Amino acid sequence: MTISEKIAKGSDETLFTLHREGSFCKCYNEDAMVFIKRIKNYKLNSKFVKSIGTAVLSFGFPASEFSKGNLTFDILCEKLGAKKYD
């Protein structure tokens, strides 16, 4: 999946997307802002992506947060007001 596809998914207000990238989960732009405001405050990074001609906001956290139980999909759903997850 390209960065432009990830950003397009992130701008859909009806979806919240976490992207698995190696051993990390990452969020981009709008999804990153929602996560930081409602779930947990992580350091937000900004990087200019030449291929799409704009700056992209993102953050990542270790996927092990889920396996350790520090972060669960149920917690995500509750704090985001989501009804379900796939």
ABEGO torsion letter per residue (X at the ends): XBAAAAAAAAABAABBBBBBBEABBBBBEAAAAAAAAAABBBBBBBBBBAAAGBBBBBBBBBAAAAAAGABBAAAAAAAAGBABBX
